[in-house]
Amino acid sequence: MRLQQFLKLDYAMSFLRSEKLYLLLCCFWILILTDICYMTVMAAELVRVARNESKGEPERLRFSYYTAGTGGAGPTILATSFLLLGEEVVAYNKGEEITLEPYSGMLSVDFGKGIGRKDVFLLNLPEVRSAREVLGVPTVSARFGTAPFFWNWGMVTMQRLFPAEYLRDRSKVQQLVQLFDPVVRAFDGIAGERVSMRVDLECTDGRNTVGIFSHRRLSVSVGTAIAAFVLAVLEGATQPGVWFPEEPEGIAIEAREVLLKRASQGTINFVMNKAPWMVETEPKELGLGIYI
């Protein structure tokens, strides 16, 4: 399995040639890949527990990401976000690969306490393919949303306004980043850099479980997660080679719980294997006027 296939650095690295911007982009990909690795370990645990405890089979897996502003990553997250708007979204429906428009298919997702309900949109993220291949869940998709809410409107407008070829042109994307960066930075001071990740798993017998990770600061959460992964390597919880984190060779099954616990230090909300109604912020009506 090629490392390049997973990292997908080719579309993000080659268009920024100066040493300073190249290092910034490298740092950003460390942020993003750490989030992805952590998210797929959460998904692997949800699937494992469901197969052990449920009479049904995992049927649908949905990844949802939320970052306030750029999460403190500045122009690097802008560059990658704009480039992703030029890529068709790869998702899976009942085992078949499908392609969808980027930043379409909006869902309103409740990220629980500290974050609340946010709109998220389809993006072409690598964990979709790896989760389908490794975990064997037939329907998989990934979505992302940001704040303030009008940045989402801006992303939708850009996707519709600019041809895909334009958004795949690295030099043109660099110009867009230089144009929008001052405005985005101005709002970053207001929006903060909260981050939240939610994984939803649905099974054929009606069992639905979620995992949520939320932190006040993206940069701090990534540093903690990196340390957790490094400790797992030092403790021998990985095998030599290049593996997806959801593979047993990437992180041993028995080491996942410890890794997740370590990486969740400092979070404002961390839950695993809970029913959706137990973690969402809006009250649910059970009937006869009874709410929980």
N, C-alpha and C positions, 0 to 999 in steps of 0.2 A: 504494500500500500504506500503510495508516494506521499511524502509530506506536503509537496506542493499542492496536491489535489485537495487536501484538507484546509491548508492555510489560505489558499486562494489569494496569495500575495501579488500575483502577476498584474492584476488590474488595479492595484492600489499603490504599488511601489514604483513602477517604471516612469510615471509621469511627473514625479517630483524629484529633480536631479540635484538640487543643492543639498549640501551635507546637513544643514540645519533642519530643513523640511523633511529630509529623508529620515533623520533620527526621530522627529516628531511623529511621523507616520508609523515607524517601527514601534514607538511607545504606545500609539493608539491601538495597533493590532495586538499588542500584549494585553491591553484592557479588554478588547473585544473577545479575543480567543479565550481568555481566562473566564469571562462570563459564559461563553458557549460551553467550555469544558465543564464548568460547574453545573450549568443547566442540564447537560446531557447525563451527568451523574445522577442528578435528581430524577430525571426521566427513567433512567435505568432502574433505580430503586422503586419507583412507582410501579413499573412493569413487573419487576421481580416479585414484589409483595402481592400484586394482583394475581399473578399466576399461582402463587402459593395459597392464597386465601379465597379466591373467587372461583365459582363454578364456570364462569364464562371466560372468554378470551379477550385480551386487549384489542380494542377495535379502532379507537381514534386517539391521537396524541396531538396536543396543540401547545406550541410554545408562544408565550406572550412576553414582550419586553417593553419597559417604560423607562425613559431617562428624561429628567428635567433639563431642558435646554440641551447643551452639548455635554452635560455631565462633567464639565471642567476640562474636556479634551480639546475645545476650541476648533481651529480650522481643519484638523485631521478628521474629526467625525463628520464635518460638512462635506469634505472631499469624498469620503467613502459613501455617505448617504446619497449624494448626487450621482455617483457612479452606479450605485445599486438601482437607482431609478431608471437606468438604461438597460437593466437586465430583466428578462422575463422571469417570473417567479416559478420555481420548480416546487411542486407539491405532489402529494399522493392521495388518490381517492380509491379506496377498496383495492389497493395493491397496484393500481395503474398510475404511471407518472403522467401528470398533467402540467400544463403551463398556463399561467394567469398574468394579468396586468400588474405591474408593480404599484404599490400603494393603493390597491383596491381592496374590496372585501372587508370593509370596516366592521369591527366588532367593538362593543363596549364591554371592557373587562374590569372586574372588581379585583384590585390588587390588595385588598384588605386594609387593616389599620395602618395609618401613617401615610398612605398613598390614596386610597379610595378608587373610584371608578374612572377609567381612562379609555379613550378611543385608541385602538391599535389597527394597523394596516399591514397587508401582506408585503413581505420582502423576501428576496432570494437569499436565504441564509443556509450555511453548510450543514447545520445539525439536522435539517429535514432529511437529507439523503442518508446521512449516517444512521439516524434513528430508524429509518425504514429498513436499511440493510442489516443493521446489527441487532436491533430489538424486535424486528419482524412485525411491527404494528402496521396494518394495511393503509390507514388514513393518517397523514401527517402534514402539518402546516406550521408556519411561523409568522408572527406579526410583531410590529414595532410601532410605538407611538412616543410622542414627545410633548413638551409643554414650553411656553404657553400654547394653548390650543390652536392659535392661528398659524403656528409653524407647520402643523399638520395640513392646514388648508394650503399653505404655500407649497408643500411637497406635492400635494395632489395637483395643484395648478401647474407646477413645473413638469410633472409627468405628462400632463395633457398638452402643455404648450410647446415643449421642446421635443423634437423627434428623438427616438432612441439612439440614432447614430450620433446626434449632437452630444448626448449625455454619456456616450461611450468614448468621446474624444477627450483625452486626458488634458490637453492644453486648454480646451474650452472650459472644462470643469474647473481647472485651476483659476481661470479668469472669474468664473462665477463665485468661487470661494473667496477670492480677494474682494469681490464686490459686496458679498453678504456678511463677511466675517465681522466688520465693525458693528453692524446692527445686531447680530446675534450675540456678540460679546456684551453689548449694552444690556440686553435682556437677561443674560446669564446671571448677572448680579442679583436680579430679582427672583428668577426661577429657582436658583440653587442648583444642586447637582445630585438630587435624590435618584436612586435607581431601584427598580423592582423587576423581578422575573417570576413568572407564574407558569407552571406546567399543569395541564389538564389531561387526565387519562379517563377515557370512557371504555367500559367493557360490554360485551354482548349480553350479559345478564342484568344490565342496568346499574352496575356498580360504577360510581363516578368518584374519583379522588383527585386531589390537587396538592401541589407543593408550591410554596411561595417563599421568596427571599427578597427582603427590602432593606435598604440601607440609606442613611442620610447623605452619604458621600460616596460617589462612584469610585474615586481614586483610592480611598481608604479600603473599601470593600475588595477591590481588585488586589491590593497589596496583601490583605489578609488571606485571600483565596490562593494567591501565588505561594505564600508561605505554607499553606495547608498541602498543596500539591507537592512542593519540595520535600516536606516532611514525609509524605507518602513514598516518594522515590527513595529517600534516605533509609526508610524503614523496610525497604524491600517489597513494597506493595505493588510494584510494577515489574513488567518483564522487559528484557532488552528488545529494542526495535521501535518502530513507530506505530502507535495504536490510537484508535479513537478512545476517548475517556470512558465511554459506556461499554467498551469491551473488557472482559475480565483480565486480559493481559495489560490493559491500560491502567486500570485501578482494580485491584482484587476485590471481589464481591464483599468479603469480610472486612475490607478496609474502608468501604464507602461511608458507612455510618460515622466513623471517626473523622473522615475527611470533611463531611458535611457539617459536623458539629464544630470542628475547628474553624472552617471558613465562615460560619455564621456568627462568629464572635463580633459584637458591636452592632448587630442588626437591630432594626426597629420592629421587625416581624420575620419570623422564620417558622414555617410549619411544613410538615410532611405527612402524606397519607391521611389527609382529612377530607371529609365530605365538603363540597363547596359551600353549603349553607353554614358550616361551622366557622368559616374564615372570612366571609364577605361582610361588608360594612352596612349594607342595607338590610333592614328586617324582612323576614319572610313570613307570609301568612300561611299558617297550617290549615286554616278553615275556621268558620264560626267566630271570626274576629280575633283568633289567637295568633299572636306574632312571636317569633323568636329572633 
